[in-house]
Amino acid sequence: MTNELLGITILSRGGTTTVPKQVREVLKLKPTLHEKEKLLWTQEGDEVVVRKGTPQSSFRKTMLRRGGRAAVPKHIREVLKLKSTLHEEQRMLWIRKGDEIIVRKGALQLSPTD
């Protein structure tokens, strides 16, 4: 099974992130002014899987805003060891694995200096 990187986002100080456009397309998320879409975040083994939620989805869901931003639930931030601080950017990798969307903590990559 091949893994496809769909995007890299940054966790804001408020615990939110922008859901990459490719992820929204794969999950068929199209929030409108009158209808909200939900993301369902679940831990499966050592991975975090994100799915399109239903109106009845549990506390593990978050609302997707029209601009593509969504809160990352506290239990998921704890699993991924993500902390939002003033001094450090925390990256999130959005990966398509088969028909699932997996979220992982991104590794810090330093660019070479000249």
C-alpha positions in Angstrom: 0.0 0.0 0.0 1.5 3.3 -1.0 1.5 6.4 1.1 0.9 9.8 -0.5 1.7 13.1 1.3 -1.3 15.4 0.9 0.0 18.3 2.8 2.0 19.7 5.7 0.3 22.2 8.1 1.3 24.0 11.2 -0.5 23.8 14.5 -1.4 27.4 15.7 -1.2 28.6 19.2 -4.9 28.2 19.5 -4.8 24.5 18.7 -6.1 24.8 15.1 -4.7 24.0 11.7 -5.7 24.4 8.1 -6.9 21.2 6.6 -5.1 20.8 3.2 -7.3 21.2 0.1 -6.4 17.7 -1.1 -7.6 16.2 2.2 -10.9 18.2 2.0 -11.3 16.9 -1.6 -10.6 13.2 -0.7 -13.0 13.4 2.3 -15.6 15.3 0.2 -15.8 18.1 2.8 -17.5 21.2 1.5 -18.7 23.5 4.3 -21.1 26.2 3.3 -22.5 29.2 5.1 -25.5 27.2 6.4 -24.1 23.7 6.7 -21.1 22.7 8.8 -18.9 19.7 8.1 -17.4 17.6 10.8 -14.0 15.9 11.1 -13.8 12.8 13.1 -10.4 12.1 14.7 -9.7 8.6 16.0 -6.6 6.8 17.3 -6.2 3.4 15.7 -3.1 1.7 17.1 -0.2 4.1 16.8 -1.9 6.2 14.0 -4.4 9.0 14.0 -7.1 8.6 11.3 -9.2 11.5 10.1 -12.6 10.9 8.5 -15.7 12.8 7.5 -17.9 13.0 10.6 -21.7 12.7 10.8 -24.1 15.0 12.7 -24.1 12.3 15.4 -20.3 12.0 15.7 -18.9 11.9 19.2 -16.8 14.4 21.2 -13.9 13.3 19.1 -15.1 15.5 16.2 -14.4 19.1 15.3 -16.1 21.5 13.0 -14.5 22.4 9.7 -14.7 26.1 9.1 -15.4 27.6 5.7 -11.8 28.8 5.3 -10.6 25.2 5.8 -9.5 25.6 9.4 -10.3 23.0 12.1 -9.4 22.5 15.8 -7.2 19.6 16.6 -8.8 17.9 19.6 -6.8 17.8 22.8 -6.6 14.0 23.0 -5.2 14.0 19.4 -2.6 16.7 20.3 -1.6 14.6 23.3 -1.3 11.4 21.2 0.8 13.1 18.6 2.8 15.0 21.2 1.9 18.3 19.6 2.3 21.5 21.6 1.4 25.0 20.4 4.0 27.5 21.8 5.2 30.9 20.9 8.7 29.7 20.2 8.2 26.5 18.3 6.2 25.5 15.2 4.6 22.1 15.3 4.1 20.5 11.9 1.4 18.0 11.0 1.8 15.6 8.0 -1.4 14.6 6.2 -0.9 11.3 4.5 -3.2 9.2 2.3 -2.8 5.6 3.0 -5.2 3.6 0.8 -8.6 5.1 1.5 -7.7 6.6 4.9 -6.2 9.9 5.9 -3.5 9.6 8.5 -2.1 12.5 10.5 1.4 12.4 12.0 3.6 14.8 13.8 6.0 16.3 11.2 9.8 16.1 11.7 11.6 19.4 11.9 13.6 19.9 8.7 16.4 22.4 8.7 17.2 24.0 5.4 21.0 24.1 4.6 22.6 27.5 5.1 24.9 29.0 2.4 
